[in-house]
Amino acid sequence: MSVQPSLQTIAAPVGRTPSRWQPVQYDQLPEIPLVGEVDVAPIMPGLDLWDCWPLAHADGRTACLDGRTWWFFLSAPCFTDPVQRHDVARIRLLSRGEDGWRDHGNALPDGLNPGTREWAGCAVLMDDGLSVSLFYTVAGRRDAPFSYEQRLFEVQGQWGEGGPGAWQEPREIVAADGVRYVSSRQEIVNPAPGTIKAFRDPAWFRDPATGEAHIVFTASAAWTSDPHNGLVGMATRTPQGWRLDDPLVEAIGTNNEMERPCLVWRDGHYYLFWSTQRHTFAPGAVAGPNGLYGMVADAVTGPWRPINGSGLVAPNPKGEPGQTYSWWVTGEGDVWSFIDYWGMEGRALADHPDLVRSHFGGTPAPVFILAFDGDRVTVA
């Protein structure tokens, strides 16, 4: 079945036309390993942890400092309904070594964030081995009505005893222009899941071919009225500051959310990965499973072609379609995520509200590895 584009969809209004993601079928692929009860071991009792990313070198390698890797998680108290976590999210810093996990508290000091919530991003240890940049999503505005507005910020700090710190004032790096990227305060009351518009999830990438530093991010196309208007956008660092560039990939008429995008370079190929869920596909589109998706190119600006022919890289198991989410691919090809609703055994939350809390993981999922072979990438 082919997907019919929206009647309101037109070409991107300026610059480079983004590559289109519009799958027509999905092949059978190796699934993400099944999550079992032994895997659901909270590392922070009393807190839910979800979207995560490591402190990484500027070239993408995961940093190991003082014998430990350093991880940033979104965190919130364990509410009866885990959906509430998004409205109070803070970034939590943890480290991992031979003795397991250590908690280092909230990554940023109280009162530093110019918004009301801290959402996902990335963290970079610069080449001097001391300077640290945390790129993250500022959700809402301090001292303003509650909203789902999202802005991209960088906060600079220093590596020191006990991890990154000495954070300076956050700075907005680029703003949605309302032409390529939707710009809106989004003062919405109880929006349906998967319907809010995006300008979030900044992820650093330094192009080995040019040395240029880029940020890719989740966005929404401003040049269409189609409600399913997901994009992966890009910004580039220049001597004058960050420049908002044209989108890399669009899914207009296909999907509303291409979340947590990240770029990995391997064997001369550029791999752009993102996460999405079945419920964010457009009616009439060929809906895929909750899973890790991606495209591959020979240059960071594209053109991009779907990995594995469809874009699907790693699906959740058919019997547990919602067990994990928000996949982050490290420079080493390891894939991190969090345990979402596990062990459902075909049961729906709407029919079993008692499972909303008891079967939400809120902790890191088992890590798996990707196997790269040109345009084909699968669970190893």
NORGIHU-V455424 format. One record per pair of residues at least 12 apart in sequence whose C-alpha atoms are under 7 Angstrom apart, sorted by the first residue. I is the first residue (numbers start at 1). J is the second residue. If there is no record, write none. Layout:
BEGIN
i-><I & I>
j-><J & J>
END
This chain:
BEGIN
i-><1 & 2 & 3 & 3 & 3 & 5 & 6 & 6 & 8 & 8 & 8 & 9 & 9 & 10 & 10 & 12 & 12 & 13 & 15 & 16 & 18 & 18 & 18 & 18 & 19 & 19 & 19 & 19 & 19 & 20 & 20 & 20 & 21 & 21 & 21 & 22 & 22 & 23 & 23 & 24 & 25 & 25 & 26 & 30 & 30 & 30 & 31 & 31 & 31 & 31 & 31 & 32 & 32 & 32 & 32 & 32 & 34 & 35 & 35 & 39 & 40 & 40 & 42 & 43 & 46 & 46 & 47 & 47 & 47 & 47 & 48 & 48 & 48 & 48 & 48 & 48 & 49 & 49 & 49 & 49 & 49 & 49 & 50 & 50 & 50 & 50 & 50 & 50 & 50 & 51 & 51 & 51 & 51 & 51 & 51 & 52 & 52 & 52 & 52 & 52 & 53 & 53 & 53 & 53 & 53 & 54 & 54 & 54 & 54 & 55 & 55 & 55 & 55 & 55 & 56 & 56 & 56 & 57 & 57 & 57 & 58 & 58 & 58 & 58 & 58 & 59 & 60 & 60 & 61 & 61 & 62 & 62 & 67 & 68 & 68 & 68 & 69 & 69 & 69 & 70 & 70 & 70 & 71 & 71 & 71 & 72 & 72 & 72 & 72 & 73 & 73 & 73 & 74 & 74 & 74 & 74 & 74 & 74 & 75 & 75 & 75 & 75 & 76 & 76 & 76 & 80 & 81 & 81 & 82 & 87 & 88 & 89 & 89 & 89 & 90 & 90 & 90 & 91 & 91 & 91 & 92 & 92 & 92 & 93 & 93 & 93 & 112 & 114 & 114 & 115 & 115 & 115 & 115 & 115 & 116 & 116 & 116 & 116 & 117 & 117 & 117 & 118 & 118 & 118 & 119 & 119 & 119 & 119 & 120 & 120 & 120 & 121 & 121 & 121 & 121 & 121 & 121 & 122 & 122 & 122 & 122 & 122 & 122 & 123 & 130 & 130 & 131 & 131 & 131 & 132 & 132 & 132 & 132 & 132 & 133 & 133 & 133 & 133 & 134 & 134 & 134 & 135 & 135 & 135 & 135 & 136 & 136 & 136 & 136 & 136 & 137 & 137 & 137 & 137 & 137 & 137 & 138 & 138 & 138 & 138 & 139 & 146 & 147 & 147 & 147 & 147 & 148 & 148 & 148 & 149 & 149 & 149 & 150 & 150 & 150 & 151 & 151 & 151 & 152 & 152 & 152 & 152 & 152 & 153 & 153 & 153 & 153 & 154 & 154 & 154 & 154 & 155 & 155 & 155 & 155 & 155 & 156 & 173 & 174 & 174 & 174 & 178 & 179 & 179 & 180 & 180 & 180 & 181 & 181 & 181 & 181 & 182 & 182 & 182 & 194 & 194 & 197 & 198 & 198 & 198 & 199 & 199 & 199 & 200 & 200 & 200 & 201 & 201 & 201 & 202 & 202 & 202 & 203 & 203 & 203 & 203 & 203 & 204 & 205 & 212 & 213 & 213 & 214 & 214 & 214 & 214 & 215 & 215 & 215 & 216 & 216 & 216 & 216 & 216 & 216 & 217 & 217 & 217 & 217 & 218 & 218 & 218 & 218 & 218 & 218 & 218 & 219 & 219 & 219 & 226 & 226 & 227 & 228 & 228 & 228 & 228 & 228 & 228 & 229 & 229 & 229 & 229 & 229 & 230 & 230 & 230 & 230 & 230 & 230 & 230 & 231 & 231 & 231 & 231 & 231 & 232 & 232 & 232 & 232 & 232 & 232 & 233 & 233 & 233 & 234 & 234 & 234 & 248 & 253 & 254 & 254 & 254 & 255 & 255 & 255 & 256 & 256 & 257 & 257 & 258 & 258 & 258 & 259 & 259 & 259 & 260 & 260 & 260 & 261 & 261 & 262 & 262 & 264 & 269 & 269 & 269 & 270 & 270 & 270 & 270 & 270 & 271 & 271 & 271 & 271 & 272 & 272 & 272 & 273 & 273 & 273 & 273 & 274 & 274 & 274 & 275 & 275 & 275 & 275 & 275 & 276 & 276 & 276 & 277 & 277 & 277 & 278 & 289 & 289 & 290 & 290 & 290 & 290 & 291 & 291 & 291 & 292 & 292 & 292 & 292 & 292 & 293 & 293 & 293 & 293 & 294 & 294 & 294 & 294 & 294 & 295 & 295 & 296 & 307 & 307 & 307 & 308 & 308 & 308 & 313 & 313 & 314 & 314 & 319 & 319 & 320 & 320 & 320 & 320 & 322 & 322 & 322 & 323 & 323 & 323 & 323 & 324 & 324 & 324 & 324 & 324 & 325 & 325 & 325 & 325 & 326 & 333 & 333 & 334 & 334 & 334 & 334 & 335 & 335 & 335 & 336 & 336 & 337 & 337 & 338 & 338 & 338 & 338 & 339 & 339 & 339 & 339 & 339 & 340 & 340 & 340 & 341 & 341 & 341 & 342 & 342 & 342 & 343>
j-><24 & 24 & 284 & 285 & 286 & 253 & 226 & 253 & 224 & 225 & 226 & 224 & 226 & 223 & 224 & 180 & 223 & 180 & 246 & 246 & 247 & 248 & 249 & 250 & 248 & 249 & 250 & 303 & 304 & 249 & 250 & 251 & 249 & 250 & 251 & 251 & 254 & 286 & 310 & 286 & 286 & 310 & 310 & 314 & 378 & 379 & 314 & 315 & 316 & 317 & 379 & 314 & 315 & 316 & 317 & 379 & 317 & 323 & 342 & 366 & 361 & 363 & 363 & 363 & 77 & 78 & 75 & 76 & 77 & 78 & 75 & 76 & 77 & 78 & 362 & 363 & 73 & 74 & 75 & 76 & 362 & 363 & 73 & 74 & 75 & 338 & 362 & 363 & 364 & 73 & 74 & 120 & 326 & 337 & 338 & 71 & 72 & 73 & 74 & 337 & 71 & 72 & 73 & 122 & 328 & 70 & 71 & 72 & 123 & 70 & 71 & 123 & 124 & 125 & 123 & 124 & 125 & 124 & 125 & 126 & 124 & 125 & 126 & 127 & 206 & 206 & 205 & 331 & 331 & 332 & 330 & 331 & 97 & 95 & 96 & 97 & 95 & 96 & 97 & 94 & 95 & 96 & 93 & 94 & 95 & 91 & 92 & 93 & 94 & 91 & 92 & 93 & 89 & 90 & 91 & 92 & 119 & 120 & 89 & 90 & 91 & 92 & 88 & 89 & 90 & 357 & 356 & 357 & 357 & 117 & 117 & 117 & 118 & 119 & 106 & 117 & 118 & 106 & 107 & 118 & 105 & 106 & 107 & 105 & 106 & 107 & 169 & 141 & 142 & 138 & 139 & 140 & 141 & 142 & 139 & 140 & 141 & 142 & 138 & 139 & 140 & 137 & 138 & 139 & 136 & 137 & 138 & 139 & 136 & 137 & 201 & 135 & 136 & 137 & 201 & 202 & 203 & 134 & 135 & 136 & 202 & 203 & 204 & 135 & 158 & 159 & 157 & 158 & 159 & 156 & 157 & 158 & 159 & 164 & 154 & 155 & 156 & 157 & 154 & 155 & 156 & 153 & 154 & 155 & 202 & 152 & 153 & 154 & 201 & 202 & 150 & 151 & 152 & 153 & 200 & 201 & 150 & 151 & 152 & 153 & 151 & 187 & 185 & 186 & 187 & 188 & 185 & 186 & 187 & 184 & 185 & 186 & 198 & 199 & 200 & 175 & 199 & 200 & 172 & 173 & 174 & 200 & 202 & 170 & 171 & 172 & 173 & 170 & 171 & 172 & 173 & 167 & 168 & 169 & 170 & 171 & 168 & 242 & 242 & 243 & 244 & 222 & 222 & 223 & 221 & 222 & 223 & 219 & 220 & 221 & 222 & 220 & 221 & 222 & 257 & 280 & 220 & 218 & 219 & 220 & 217 & 218 & 219 & 217 & 218 & 219 & 217 & 218 & 260 & 215 & 216 & 217 & 215 & 216 & 217 & 261 & 262 & 216 & 263 & 237 & 236 & 237 & 234 & 235 & 236 & 237 & 234 & 235 & 236 & 232 & 233 & 234 & 235 & 261 & 262 & 232 & 233 & 234 & 261 & 231 & 232 & 233 & 258 & 259 & 260 & 261 & 231 & 232 & 233 & 252 & 253 & 256 & 252 & 253 & 254 & 255 & 256 & 282 & 251 & 252 & 253 & 255 & 256 & 250 & 251 & 252 & 255 & 256 & 257 & 258 & 247 & 249 & 250 & 251 & 258 & 247 & 248 & 249 & 250 & 258 & 261 & 246 & 247 & 248 & 246 & 247 & 248 & 301 & 282 & 281 & 282 & 285 & 280 & 281 & 282 & 280 & 281 & 276 & 280 & 274 & 275 & 276 & 274 & 275 & 276 & 274 & 275 & 326 & 273 & 274 & 274 & 329 & 331 & 296 & 297 & 298 & 296 & 297 & 298 & 299 & 300 & 294 & 295 & 296 & 297 & 294 & 295 & 296 & 292 & 293 & 294 & 295 & 292 & 293 & 294 & 291 & 292 & 293 & 326 & 327 & 290 & 291 & 292 & 289 & 290 & 291 & 290 & 315 & 321 & 315 & 316 & 321 & 322 & 314 & 315 & 316 & 312 & 313 & 314 & 315 & 327 & 311 & 312 & 313 & 314 & 306 & 307 & 311 & 312 & 313 & 307 & 311 & 375 & 375 & 376 & 377 & 375 & 376 & 377 & 377 & 378 & 378 & 379 & 345 & 346 & 342 & 343 & 344 & 345 & 340 & 341 & 342 & 339 & 340 & 341 & 342 & 337 & 338 & 339 & 340 & 365 & 337 & 338 & 339 & 340 & 338 & 369 & 370 & 367 & 368 & 369 & 370 & 367 & 368 & 369 & 365 & 367 & 364 & 365 & 362 & 363 & 364 & 365 & 361 & 362 & 363 & 364 & 365 & 360 & 361 & 362 & 359 & 360 & 361 & 359 & 360 & 361 & 359>
END
